[in-house]
């Protein structure tokens, strides 16, 4: 059976002109911040966020005020979510071991997992105060061992977002800035008179923030290139249309460019879900945004069987993949391209986004073909080292090295090997070496 698409989203080519405009805007802003530092950051903050301060770093008193603005239950909920993220991140960190091995007699090779020196975590908050992004970035960086973690989040309704600030502080941020958009990312990456540059940028954001990270990559490290939130629901007749429609619209509310796709072996479920989406859009408080996403980027596909659904899903390579089928473990065993899997109807993408403990910063735009999401390993550099303990080992490796360098025409490289062969008393000089007079 050939896959049947009952509904398709907009063609990707439609976004090309918009991408070009974003790219040009970001280039100008990065150049401005690079040249004028704090002055440019302040002007951009006033222009885009209506937010003017002498110093965008929040003081301890301001942080305390944000904590006081939340109820005890709010703070307990934040603490619970951060505990889940921290617990799983620690398990991941423990799986990454430093190694050292003697590969030949007298030859020691090893590697160490070294945290980056500093990280800048962007927490989106202009439209929704997405405090969960603080858990995912700051907590994970701290578990990895990053000594300096800086955060930026835009003002929300004209003031620092209390919930975001509380989450950043409780997660362990070393400096918290109320600053949003490209100017925040640029300030962290490039540094200004008052904001020290970081080694790495992480965190989601809008199209401008994502483009800024792309253009800054190389000058700093980044977690991944992130686009609009994506969700793929894989389902069969074991679940109902209301559940599928809820999981699709629950992610479509992120923004008008968020793809939401249903992939199923049941045409009855497919058509029922489409009808249920229309019913829910009449009552969903965020329907204005979710409807745009569904109409422009929603899609529904009917496949022959689970194997075909795996092939289609791997081609889509979605950020979030919700699997609600008779045998969800089949997809765990066979799928290769996804940001995160949510297996069975008892879990869902919102659990992963907010609280369950896996990281919600995940690859989009088919990047799941070659990378996973943010985790402790992203904040670590796996750096190798070597030592040679004996003269015999140095001469042995040196002989092979010299001959291989000669094959490549690298005479200077060969001499690095040859000098050690000579000095360690070996009279048999490898090909390409120079025999010193005292050994002739």
Secondary structure, 3 states (H helix, E strand, C coil): CCCEEEECCCCHHHHHHHHHHHHHHHHHHHHHHHHHCHHHHHHHHHHHHCCCCCCCECCHHHHHHHHHHCCHHHHHHHHHHHHHHHHHHHHHHHCCCCEEEEEECCEEEEEEEEECCEEEEEECCCCCCCCHHHHHHHHHHHHHCCCEEEEEECCECCECCHHHHHHHHHHCCCEEEECCHHHHHHHHHHCCCCCCCCCEEECCCCHHHHHHHHHHECCEEECCCCCCCCEEEEECCCCCHHHHHHHHHHHHCCCCCCCEEEEECCHHHHHHHHHHHHHHHCCCCCHHHHHHHHHHHEEEEECCCHHHHHHHHHHHCCCEEEEECCCHHHHHHHCCCCCEEEECCCCCHHHHHHCCCCCCCCCCCCHHHCCCCCCHHHHEEEEEEEEECCHHHHHHHHHHHHHHHHHHCCHHHHHHHHHHHHHCCCCCCCCCCCCCHHHC
